Amino acid sequence: MSHSFFRFLLVGIINTVVGLSSMYLFLHLFHFSYWLSTFTGNTIGCCVSYFLNKSFTFKSDKSFANSITRFIAVILICYFISYYIGEKISLLLFTQLSFLPAVYVKDAAILFGTGIYTISNYFGQRYFVFRSESVPFPI
């Protein structure tokens, strides 16, 4: 496992505290919808993520102008795919296992989506946004 993945996980802990806390805050305190809560929390986390991943995780020398468009594209693609799949997994799980209270479907969907997002986002950041010429693209 590369050192950048471990740095990515460390940044992810900070990001999780910021982003996931925001998602649950928007969902439960402000009663935003699932999609608005996850999108808003994710956006807040993305601001932290960009600067920490650029400077600490991948130590990229790419300019802001050169990397921000790719960063936003990766974030949006990972976001929609991950939280869509997270929601579907959660709905499937809670409908198949009738002993689980349906009130937790959205909370579980956020957790599933976050796990999928973390993995897919790492690969997108490492191999597309902040890719160094010395890092080969995995085939």
Buried (B, 14 or more C-beta within 10 A) or exposed (E): EEEBBEBBBEBBEBBBEBBBEBBBBBBEEEEBEBEBBBBBBBEBBBEBBBEBBBEBBBEBEBEEEEBBEBBEEBBEBBBBBBBBBBBEBBBEBBEEEEEBEEEEBBBBBBBBBBBBBBEBBBBBBBBBBBBEEEEEEEE
